[in-house]
Amino acid sequence: MSKFIKYGASAGRWAHPPIHHWDDLFDAVMYRLRHAVDPPAADHVRATVLDCAEALDTLQKALVSERTLRCLLEQEMRDTRETLAQARAELAGTTKPAARQRAEPVAGRPAT
């Protein structure tokens, strides 16, 4: 059974495949489009189907690029959060807790 059929395309309905299966789905759709126009398909139908297959191929390449960018951005976000946590920890180690600061008298003022 092809992955295309697995996701419900043959039944005329589209399930929601997880994103890591999209490449398989794109490949299956392109395969079926390209093989659906084997002769004796009419020239205009053949051209239309092949144009659709090419557009799907372009979309698939764009998806790969977007996923790569997403992974890079997610890694950058993790690194930034780690750096922020380290900065907060360092800052917490160099400042007095607010309660102790209020309890200590300010020079020139009587303690309350």
Phi and psi in degrees as a GROMACS rama.xvg file:
@    title "Ramachandran Plot"
@    xaxis  label "Phi"
@    yaxis  label "Psi"
@TYPE xy
-76.5443  158.763  SER-2
-65.9144  -27.4211  LYS-3
-60.5067  -47.4525  PHE-4
-68.3334  -37.6457  ILE-5
-55.8739  -35.7706  LYS-6
-87.8273  6.11636  TYR-7
94.9502  6.91636  GLY-8
-66.2174  -35.6071  ALA-9
-68.4491  -22.2469  SER-10
-91.0109  2.41669  ALA-11
80.5287  14.7625  GLY-12
-132.954  151.532  ARG-13
-112.812  120.345  TRP-14
-78.4033  179.455  ALA-15
-108.272  86.8615  HIS-16
-69.0608  148.565  PRO-17
-63.4928  152.202  PRO-18
-57.5577  -31.3228  ILE-19
-72.0313  -5.39227  HIS-20
-103.6  -1.31093  HIS-21
-62.2823  -38.8069  TRP-22
-59.3854  -41.8903  ASP-23
-62.6428  -39.9907  ASP-24
-67.7708  -43.8234  LEU-25
-57.9017  -47.3382  PHE-26
-59.2063  -42.6098  ASP-27
-66.6561  -41.633  ALA-28
-63.9984  -45.8826  VAL-29
-63.2309  -39.8846  MET-30
-60.4921  -47.9114  TYR-31
-66.1385  -39.064  ARG-32
-63.1346  -46.6921  LEU-33
-66.2305  -35.7492  ARG-34
-84.9189  -13.0687  HIS-35
-74.9961  -16.8334  ALA-36
-106.68  16.4925  VAL-37
-58.4318  147.289  ASP-38
-48.2978  140.507  PRO-39
-104.346  39.8619  PRO-40
-60.8316  145.54  ALA-41
-63.4296  146.938  ALA-42
-57.1305  -43.239  ASP-43
-68.1985  -36.5028  HIS-44
-67.3096  -44.4657  VAL-45
-58.1011  -47.2815  ARG-46
-62.8745  -41.8655  ALA-47
-63.9905  -46.3984  THR-48
-64.7325  -42.6058  VAL-49
-66.7677  -34.2859  LEU-50
-63.5814  -41.2268  ASP-51
-63.4191  -43.1678  CYS-52
-62.481  -39.8797  ALA-53
-66.0167  -40.2619  GLU-54
-63.7768  -41.0275  ALA-55
-62.8805  -39.2503  LEU-56
-61.6416  -42.5166  ASP-57
-63.2445  -43.6488  THR-58
-61.3796  -40.4064  LEU-59
-63.6564  -42.332  GLN-60
-64.1994  -39.3625  LYS-61
-64.2344  -39.22  ALA-62
-62.3676  -43.6618  LEU-63
-59.5448  -44.5006  VAL-64
-62.8187  -43.8911  SER-65
-64.6439  -39.4354  GLU-66
-65.2357  -38.7472  ARG-67
-62.7869  -46.5192  THR-68
-61.5468  -41.6685  LEU-69
-59.4366  -44.6236  ARG-70
-61.9923  -41.9091  CYS-71
-63.7726  -43.3187  LEU-72
-65.4923  -38.9727  LEU-73
-64.3302  -39.7032  GLU-74
-65.9515  -41.4899  GLN-75
-62.0286  -39.6708  GLU-76
-64.8164  -42.7545  MET-77
-61.5047  -43.6361  ARG-78
-62.6503  -41.9732  ASP-79
-64.8013  -42.0823  THR-80
-63.1103  -39.8634  ARG-81
-64.7521  -43.4719  GLU-82
-63.1889  -41.7839  THR-83
-62.81  -43.3555  LEU-84
-62.5343  -40.6654  ALA-85
-65.4915  -41.7842  GLN-86
-63.5419  -41.0373  ALA-87
-64.128  -41.4241  ARG-88
-64.1798  -42.4547  ALA-89
-64.4706  -42.365  GLU-90
-64.4037  -41.4157  LEU-91
-63.4916  -32.0422  ALA-92
-76.102  -16.019  GLY-93
-106.118  -4.44743  THR-94
-117.312  154.669  THR-95
-84.5215  146.199  LYS-96
-58.695  146.861  PRO-97
-58.1078  -36.9104  ALA-98
-64.4246  -40.1135  ALA-99
-70.2088  -35.3198  ARG-100
-64.2834  -38.7388  GLN-101
-72.1749  -30.405  ARG-102
-76.4348  -25.9461  ALA-103
-81.1912  135.772  GLU-104
-70.4332  146.594  PRO-105
-84.4687  139.852  VAL-106
-54.1046  129.779  ALA-107
88.9596  -6.35833  GLY-108
-115.863  145.895  ARG-109
-73.7795  147.525  PRO-110
-70.2628  146.621  ALA-111
